[in-house]
Amino acid sequence: MDCNQNTKWWFALILATCFINSNWNHQMLSANDDSQKAPQQPSSDSPESPKETAKFTNRLSKETSPYLLLHQHNPVDWYPWGPEAFEKAKQENKIIFLSIGYSSCYWCHVMERLVFENPEIAKYMNENFVNIKVDREERPDIDDIYMTSLSVYFHLIGAPANGGWPLSMFLTPEREPFAGGTYFPPTDQGGQMSFPRVLQRVNQLWSADKKQVEQSATIIAKEVARLQKEEAATEAIAIESKLVSAGVRSINAGYDSEFGGIDFSEVTPNAPKFPTSSKLVLLQYDLEAPSNDATAAESAKVLYHTLDAMANGGIYDHLGGGFHRYSTDRYWHVPHFEKMLYDNGQLASLYANAFAQTGNVQYKQVTEGIIDFVLRELTDPQGGFYSALDAETDGVEGEHYAWSKAELKTALDDNYNLFAEFYGLNEPARFEHGFVLHRVTSLEALAEKQKTTPAALETRLAAMRQKLHTLRNQRKPLLKDDKILISWNGLMIEGMATAGRVLKRHDYTAAAEKAAQFILDQMRNDQGHLYRSYRSGQARLNAYLDDYAFLVQGLLALHEATGKQHWLDQARQLTDLQIELFWDQKEHGFFFTTHDHEQLIARTKNAYDAAIPSGNSISVRNLIRLSELTQEPKYRQHADQSLQLFGRIIKRYPARCAQLVQAVGEYLDSPLNQKQSAVPLPVGDFRLALTDAEEPEQLAAVNPGLELLAAAGLGQASPKKKLVTAKAYLSVDKLPAGKTCQVAIVLAIEDSWHINQNPPSPDFMVPTTFTIKSAQNIKLSKVKYPTGHAFKVAGFDEPLQVYEKQAIIRGTLTIPPGAAGKEEELELNVKYQACNDKTCIRPTTVSLKGKFRIAKPGEPIKQVNQKWFQPEKKN
């Protein structure tokens, strides 16, 4: 098929639109949306158990990952990641379809049932693609690289979407990515293109112009490699305590003062809330760190309110103990119901240390609830800890944990009213499948109302909880991911050892020791190198940086809890091995993979914390601790060099690397620190991933004349001059407190270029949008975009509606009464995509910032700039 440029432009836009609109993930979709629910059908409790209707068995049946085994009877001819699949793709010149997920991922299960079990879809996949399935928890290196690839791809096509799982990527036979998305439905739904149609589009493009697709994939792969690399330090700043206080303030700035939690934004107040353990650990450190007077009071308020909110909320399992993954609402009421080992390990440490700091008995009870849950439901007889409990029963997420009032009244009888008052049953149910238990009052308040003591009330409530837990255990059991991962075990060992030490629970300490010894005995090779994963008597896969770092952290916690030299010796030996296997001798810091790891399209060296802390940050903290315990200078030196490498990140983005910020504080607190010789940290032009404001010039241009899914700018140069400039005008000389005024943005557009109308036409184009950021909570409303004019592009059935030369956007600003007499720092942002008849530049934002006075009460205000606020003339 010989496509001309206009046809290629058309294919690129159509395919880009398909991927943008089909990008769903389990964080973006409501867990309660019936319209997207999979049909309810029995699910196996054991991944090895064949499904009743299974007619197929593929290569995944030889794997040990529970997630991969869930797909062993799909009609899709799945391959595990490996040479066999890559060689087949090369020999048959086929695209690789890469699907990445994990066992407790709800939308992964939905896509498996509705898409991968469909024989017709599977047949097309088998005939035209080499299909690879990966467990992201076993292969976090692959997941990280291709999730970054998806971010690059979305950025290039101007998609507003985020990543998520299942991750669905299309790769060349050389494993270079050129397009992708997350969940795709089996049929067209609500404007989203179906997975079969996506497959057909991709296959058509590959057949039409393989060379151009390969070139696009190479550009994306190179950008991914660049983003994954942290460059060597150039300039320097001094390590000092203000780096820590700045990081703490950055985290506290995202505090939800009403309902608890951090990373809160008033722009999206109902966004899901996560435990964000790495950040809470930093706040907890701040309370006890030297010279913390400036931030300690605020940190205490944020930390304890958040810990209370989580402990009282539905995110905590009040019957069985342990925490669910996150809250789907602002109030911590309805969780995303999967339970992960890594969350519970980190939270066990947090709540145990919070009890040590405050004496709050509830923190002790929550700590015990976490540990008892893990020992009861996630512990292997040999001592290791399993990975997760699933969230769904028969295709319904959360059904296992929800209750109807009728069930509870029958079970509790005369005690129902008391239980209902304590656990929120007198409120409307916030979850469609029933009530999720959450505490709505305190023991003290309810005890006073009931004319009893808090201890007596707790005894009664505990008996009710135990009765309900026994009843719940009679329900169909949840799928359990029983693989043992060293990194997550390290987090749990640290949490359990800390809980054992603080609560003086020797059984907890003994369980942590048993898990650690199991790993040391069963998950190492003859050279002492760690394996990543263990299941069914088999340890496999090279361990990653996180495995070494988190296990060492756990061993150091065991040494502190027990005083045994054995655990310190093991921590030291593993750290020496980690330095040998992962350390970057040239630019310093630790790579995520070992030096002899398989070669992928990028090699990661990450400093950012996510659901788990970064391996580099925990490594630095381990090195500082080991330098104190052993008096060995090399550990201090490696800590120094790591902090120097990541200094730019620490300085500019502290909230994203809270554990590195804490490492700075611990470095300064260390008795070995020589106060008179500050260690320099670098600063410079550090660039974030493509989801942030700073973006690389080499990806600025997009060439729609090439048939590329990502439309990367092959051979294109970034424009030397700005294609769109802006000026802003207010309708008044001072902002009127308690009233409104008008604002106008005048855009000047370079000759021969245009930007898209708002609303866009066609609707898949990127519209021009106007937003503001305000220090005094000024609101923008009634935004009026001008009417564009038709712009004909060859190959389109309908003209585009665009702005050329000049466009004026107007809006209304509402100023709060309480801002009177204050100074406003206002930021005006216009996002647009500039195009000409051959080329489109990536979506860009032009920003205008200024300081404005807000009038005092009674102060006169003048009308100004009125020529920019005249009504638009009608033709």
C-alpha positions, 0 to 999 in steps of 0.5 A, spaced: 500 500 500 503 506 497 500 512 502 501 519 500 502 524 505 495 526 506 493 519 507 498 518 512 496 524 516 489 522 516 491 515 518 496 518 524 490 522 526 485 517 526 489 512 530 492 517 535 484 519 536 483 511 537 488 511 543 487 517 546 479 515 547 480 508 549 485 510 554 482 507 561 485 505 567 483 503 574 484 509 577 480 513 572 474 509 571 469 509 577 469 502 581 462 503 581 460 504 574 456 498 572 456 500 565 463 498 564 463 492 569 465 485 566 459 479 566 459 476 573 462 469 572 466 464 576 473 466 577 478 460 580 481 461 587 488 458 584 491 460 578 493 453 576 486 451 576 483 450 569 477 454 568 471 449 567 470 452 559 478 452 558 479 449 551 486 452 550 493 452 554 498 456 552 506 457 554 504 461 560 502 454 563 510 453 564 510 460 568 510 461 576 507 468 576 500 467 579 498 473 574 501 469 568 497 463 570 491 466 570 492 467 562 494 460 561 488 458 558 486 464 554 486 462 546 491 468 545 497 464 543 501 468 549 509 468 550 512 470 556 518 475 555 524 472 552 528 470 546 523 465 543 518 471 542 523 476 540 526 471 534 519 469 532 517 477 531 523 478 527 523 471 523 515 473 521 516 480 521 510 481 526 509 487 531 509 485 538 503 486 542 506 487 549 500 486 555 503 488 562 499 487 568 498 484 575 494 479 579 490 484 583 489 489 578 481 489 577 481 492 569 486 487 568 481 481 569 476 485 565 480 485 559 482 478 560 475 476 560 472 480 555 478 481 550 483 475 551 478 470 552 474 472 546 476 466 540 475 471 534 479 477 537 485 471 539 485 469 532 486 475 529 492 477 535 495 470 533 495 471 526 498 478 526 502 479 532 507 476 537 503 476 543 507 477 550 504 477 557 508 480 563 507 480 570 509 487 572 511 485 579 516 480 577 519 485 571 518 492 574 524 494 569 520 492 563 514 495 566 517 502 568 520 502 561 514 501 557 510 505 562 515 511 560 514 509 553 506 510 553 507 517 557 512 519 551 507 517 546 501 520 549 505 527 549 506 526 542 499 525 540 497 531 545 493 526 549 490 528 556 490 521 559 495 518 564 498 511 564 495 505 568 494 497 567 493 493 564 498 497 559 498 495 552 503 497 548 505 495 540 513 494 539 517 493 533 520 486 532 526 490 535 522 491 542 522 499 540 515 502 542 511 506 537 504 506 540 499 504 546 494 505 551 491 501 557 484 498 557 481 497 551 474 494 550 472 488 546 467 493 542 466 500 540 463 503 547 461 511 548 466 513 543 472 509 545 474 504 539 474 497 540 481 493 541 479 489 534 479 495 531 485 498 534 489 491 532 486 492 525 489 499 525 496 498 527 496 492 522 494 496 517 499 502 518 505 496 519 503 493 512 503 500 509 510 503 511 514 499 516 520 503 515 516 510 517 513 506 523 520 503 525 523 510 525 518 513 529 519 507 534 526 509 534 525 516 536 521 514 542 526 509 544 531 514 544 527 519 548 525 514 553 532 512 554 534 519 555 529 520 560 531 514 564 538 517 565 540 521 570 546 525 568 552 527 572 553 533 576 555 539 574 554 545 578 554 544 586 550 547 592 551 545 599 548 540 603 544 543 609 538 543 613 534 548 609 533 542 603 530 538 608 525 543 611 523 545 604 521 538 602 517 538 608 514 544 607 512 542 600 509 536 602 505 539 608 502 544 602 498 539 599 495 537 606 487 536 606 485 540 612 478 538 612 479 530 611 486 529 612 491 526 607 496 529 602 497 531 595 491 534 595 488 539 590 482 544 590 482 543 583 481 536 583 478 535 590 475 528 589 481 525 586 483 518 589 487 518 596 493 514 597 497 512 603 503 516 600 507 512 605 514 515 603 512 522 604 509 521 611 515 517 613 519 524 612 514 528 616 515 523 622 522 524 621 521 531 621 518 531 628 524 528 631 530 531 627 534 536 630 533 543 628 526 542 626 522 547 630 520 551 623 516 545 621 515 540 626 508 543 629 505 543 622 508 536 620 505 533 626 498 536 625 498 533 617 501 526 619 497 525 625 490 527 622 492 523 616 494 517 620 487 518 624 483 519 617 486 512 614 485 508 621 478 510 621 476 510 614 474 504 610 481 504 607 483 500 613 479 493 614 476 494 621 474 486 621 480 483 618 486 488 619 490 491 614 490 496 609 487 496 602 490 500 596 487 507 596 481 511 597 476 512 591 474 518 595 476 524 599 473 522 605 477 515 605 470 511 605 470 507 599 477 503 598 480 500 592 479 493 595 486 490 593 491 489 599 498 489 597 504 487 602 508 493 600 503 498 603 502 494 609 509 493 610 510 501 610 504 502 614 506 498 620 512 502 621 509 508 620 503 506 625 508 503 630 513 509 630 506 513 631 504 509 637 511 510 640 511 518 639 504 519 642 502 513 646 495 513 642 492 506 643 489 506 636 495 506 633 498 500 637 491 497 635 492 498 627 499 496 627 497 489 630 491 489 625 496 490 620 501 484 622 496 479 624 493 480 617 499 479 614 501 473 619 494 470 618 493 471 610 500 473 607 505 468 610 508 462 607 509 456 612 517 457 610 516 464 613 516 469 606 510 473 605 506 473 599 504 479 595 497 481 595 490 479 595 485 480 590 479 486 590 474 482 586 469 476 587 466 473 581 467 480 577 465 484 582 470 489 586 469 489 593 463 485 594 467 480 599 468 486 604 461 490 603 455 488 608 447 489 607 444 492 613 439 486 613 446 481 614 448 486 619 442 486 623 441 478 623 448 477 625 448 482 631 441 482 633 441 487 639 448 489 638 446 492 631 444 499 633 451 500 637 455 497 632 451 502 626 453 508 630 460 507 631 461 504 624 457 509 620 451 504 618 446 510 619 449 514 613 447 513 606 451 507 603 457 510 599 458 503 595 453 500 591 454 493 593 453 495 600 456 498 606 464 499 607 465 499 615 468 506 617 469 509 624 465 515 625 466 517 632 471 516 637 470 510 643 470 516 648 464 520 645 460 513 644 462 511 651 460 517 654 453 517 650 452 509 652 454 511 660 460 506 660 467 506 659 471 506 653 475 499 655 468 496 656 465 499 649 471 496 646 470 489 649 463 489 646 465 492 639 471 487 639 466 481 640 462 484 634 468 485 629 470 478 631 463 475 629 462 478 623 469 477 621 468 469 622 462 470 617 466 474 612 471 468 612 465 463 610 464 467 603 468 465 597 475 466 598 479 472 594 484 470 589 491 470 593 498 472 589 502 467 593 509 469 589 514 472 594 518 478 592 524 480 596 523 487 595 516 487 598 518 482 603 524 487 605 519 492 607 514 487 611 520 485 615 522 492 616 515 494 618 514 487 622 521 488 626 519 495 628 512 493 630 516 488 634 521 492 637 516 498 639 510 494 641 515 489 645 512 483 641 517 478 640 512 474 636 512 479 631 520 480 631 521 472 630 516 472 624 520 478 621 527 473 622 524 467 619 522 471 613 529 474 612 532 467 613 528 464 608 530 469 603 537 468 605 537 461 605 532 460 599 533 466 594 540 466 593 544 463 587 551 460 589 555 466 588 550 469 593 546 474 588 539 475 590 533 472 586 527 477 585 521 472 586 520 465 589 514 460 588 512 453 588 519 451 590 522 455 585 526 462 585 527 465 579 529 472 575 535 477 577 534 481 583 533 489 582 536 494 586 529 495 590 530 487 592 537 489 595 536 496 598 529 494 601 532 487 604 538 491 607 533 496 610 529 490 613 536 487 616 538 493 619 531 494 622 532 486 625 539 488 628 536 494 631 530 490 634 534 484 636 541 486 637 544 480 633 550 481 629 548 476 624 543 481 621 548 487 621 553 482 617 548 480 612 546 487 611 553 489 610 555 483 605 549 484 601 550 492 601 557 490 598 554 486 593 549 491 591 555 496 590 559 491 585 552 489 581 549 496 581 553 502 582 555 506 576 562 508 577 562 513 572 556 518 574 555 514 581 548 512 583 545 505 583 542 503 576 535 499 577 538 493 574 545 489 574 551 490 570 549 483 567 542 484 566 539 483 559 539 489 555 533 493 554 531 499 550 533 503 556 537 502 563 533 506 569 536 510 575 531 512 578 530 517 584 523 518 585 518 515 590 512 512 588 507 507 592 514 504 594 520 508 595 526 509 590 531 504 591 536 509 590 533 513 596 533 507 601 540 505 599 543 512 601 539 511 607 542 504 608 549 507 607 549 512 612 546 507 617 552 502 615 557 508 616 555 509 623 555 502 625 561 499 622 565 506 621 567 504 614 568 510 610 566 507 603 559 507 605 559 514 607 563 516 600 557 512 596 552 516 600 555 522 598 556 521 591 549 519 590 546 525 594 551 529 589 548 526 583 541 527 585 542 534 588 538 537 582 532 533 584 532 534 591 533 541 590 527 542 585 522 537 586 523 535 593 516 532 594 517 527 589 523 524 592 521 525 600 526 519 602 532 522 599 530 529 602 530 524 609 537 522 607 539 529 607 537 530 614 540 523 616 546 525 613 547 531 617 544 528 623 550 523 623 555 523 628 560 522 622 558 529 619 563 534 619 559 540 619 565 545 617 565 542 610 559 542 607 558 537 601 556 540 595 550 538 591 549 539 584 544 544 581 542 545 573 538 544 568 534 537 570 528 535 565 522 532 568 518 526 564 514 529 559 508 529 563 511 535 567 512 542 564 519 542 562 520 538 555 525 536 550 526 540 544 528 535 540 521 532 540 517 539 539 515 538 532 510 533 529 510 531 522 503 529 520 505 527 513 509 521 516 504 515 517 506 514 524 502 512 530 506 517 535 507 522 529 514 524 532 518 529 528 523 525 524 528 530 521 524 536 523 527 542 527 523 545 533 521 552 531 526 558 532 521 563 534 515 563 538 509 561 533 504 564 538 505 570 543 500 572 548 498 579 552 493 579 558 489 585 560 484 587 566 478 591 565 480 595 572 486 598 575 485 594 581 482 587 583 475 588 586 475 584 593 468 581 593 466 582 586 468 580 579 472 583 573 474 581 566 480 579 563 482 578 556 488 574 553 490 577 546 493 571 542 498 573 536 499 567 531 505 567 526 503 568 519 501 561 515 500 558 522 493 556 526 491 554 532 485 550 534 478 553 536 474 551 542 470 547 542 474 543 537 472 541 530 473 535 528 472 533 536 479 529 536 483 536 535 487 539 541 482 545 543 485 552 545 484 552 553 485 558 558 486 557 565 489 560 571 493 559 578 491 564 583 495 565 590 488 568 593 483 563 590 481 568 585 476 564 580 476 564 573 469 563 570 464 564 563 470 563 559 468 566 552 472 563 546 472 566 539 469 563 533 474 560 529 474 560 521 474 554 516 481 551 514 481 546 509 486 540 509 487 536 503 484 529 505 479 531 510 472 531 508 470 537 513 474 543 514 478 544 521 475 550 525 481 554 527 484 561 529 489 565 525 493 571 526 489 574 532 484 571 537 481 574 543 479 570 549 475 573 555 473 571 562 470 573 568 475 573 575 471 573 581 475 575 587 474 573 594 472 578 599 477 576 604 483 578 599 482 585 600 488 589 601 492 583 599 497 582 593 495 577 588 500 573 584 496 571 578 498 566 573 494 565 566 495 559 562 493 558 554 494 551 552 494 550 544 497 546 538 500 550 533 499 547 526 500 549 518 498 545 512 504 540 513 506 540 520 503 540 527 507 542 533 506 538 540 501 541 545 504 547 548 502 552 554 504 559 554 504 563 561 503 570 563 505 571 570 504 578 574 503 581 581 496 585 582 493 589 588 487 587 590 483 594 592 482 595 600 474 596 602 472 603 599 478 604 595 476 607 588 476 602 582 477 605 575 475 601 568 481 600 563 483 597 557 475 597 554 477 596 547 479 589 549 472 587 552 467 590 546 462 584 544 465 580 538 462 583 531 458 579 527 459 578 520 
